[in-house]
């Protein structure tokens, strides 16, 4: 699983649950899925922005992607397609940040949705004067806003004052009654500042988007690269496990299948302060799987602030340690190994086994 290294203070906002509920998490997830598809089409049409033309920028989304990835101050709302192309040409020496390119539009839409939801909560509760258990059970996705209104900013603190099941997907009757009472006691309607609430919610939104970068964005880019080469694969939620020496568990991708695996891919975003910890975890995974399967090629796709030393060490275990901007080349090498059986692509053979001590058994 490609979870970002930062912990999330507002866990209840990232529970996926019923995809039909308009939780902030589901809004962000849907928006990220939409923007990823626009990004992939744009990259294909423009040769990864190397041949970006004005007619590639027919929507605001496309302008946000390009300008967000460049990190420029040029406004996508006001810039013309010609100005965006000129900005890209002017900044060709600046690395294009894929994560920022896609999350810029996600943040924009989720913040807009947050304002709409807070306005609706104000209308439904008669300007924050009437909170009922029935309403809270009917619209549990309003929980993040209710928490901020009540001055309870984390799940841990919420559990201290509320008994019963409570999340932005489901609030039990007991939880709804307790929350309604808490809101009635703490909310002073004429002192509610919606701007302050939305500002404080930014931390929640950052946690949601950060989580989605790991869960959705990075793996979507890997899957697209594999699809472009026509490679068969199974994602983590599509197969039971990958056999290892010590124990069986799942990689983010296994190719072509888990019954006769020839390659696995792990995708990980990290920061420099967590790099060593994640490296140890990922290297043991590779040793565990490659020790059991001698033909298994191991790939680690990295993103974020890994240290150079950590990446070098991991390259002594993984056959490939690859950044996001080299996924196309990786997919071609995987095809050469899996389809054309080019054994030169397999860098490491790992001899790892666990055997009983026979001398102890004879006693």
C-alpha positions, 0 to 999 in steps of 0.5 A: 500500500502506498500510504504517505509517511505523514500521519493524519490528525483527522482520520474520520475524514478519510474513511472511504465507506459508502462511495455514494456519500459526499464526504470530503474524502470521496469528493477529493477522490472523485476529483483526483480520478478525473484530473488524473485522466485529463493529465494522462491525455495531456501528456500523451497529446503533448509528448510529455509537454515536450511539444505543448501546443495551444490547442492542447489547453482547451480547458481550465483543468489543463491550464491548472495542470501545467501551471501547477506542475511548473509552480509558477505564479501565473493565474490559470483563470486569467492566462491564455493558452498562448501564455501557458505555452510560453511559460512552459517554454520559459521554464523548461529547465525547471523539473515538472512536479507531477504531484503538484500538477494534479493536486492543484486542481483537487485542492481547488475543487475540494475547497469550493465544495467545502464552502458549499457544504458549510453554507448548506449546514448553516441553512439546514441548522437555521444559521447554526442554531438547531442541531438534531440527532436525526439530521446528524444521522442523515448527513454524517458527512457534515461531521468535519464541519461540526467538529470545528464548530464544537472546537474538537479537532481530532478523532482522539479528542472526539472519542473523549467527549462522544460515545458511540460510533461516529465517522463521516460515513456513519453516526450511531444514534447514541453518537448523534445524540451526544454530538447534537448536545455538544453542538447545542452547548458549545456553538454560539451562532453569532460568533461563528466565523465561516472563514475561520472554519474553512481555514482550519479545515485546510489541515484536514484537506491536506491530509486527505489529498496526501493520503490520496497521492499515496493510495491513488495517484502514484499507482494510477501513473504506474498502471498507465505505463504498464497499460501502454505496453500491454502488460498483464498485472494484478493490483493489490486488491485483485489477488490474495497474496504473493508467496514469500520465505517468511510470510505471504502478503501482497505487493502493489503490483504483481506481473503477470499474475500471482500464481506464476509471478515474474515481477512485483512493483512497490510504490512509495512516497517518503520524506528524508526523515522517514526514508531509512525506516521505509527502506528497511521495510521495503528491502525486507519485502523484496528479500522475502519475495525474491528469496522464494521466487528466483525468477522474480524481478523487484521494482521500487517506484519512489517519489518524495524526498528520499536520501541518496544513500537510502536509494543506493542501498535499496538498489542493492536489493531491488532490481530497479529503483525508479522515479516517476518520470522514468515509468515509460522506460521501466515498462519497456524493460518489464516487457523485455523481461516478462514477454521476451524473457530477457534475463539481463534485466534481472539484476539480483538473485537472492538466496534466502531460506529458513531451515530447521536445525537438524541436530536439535531434532535428533536430541 
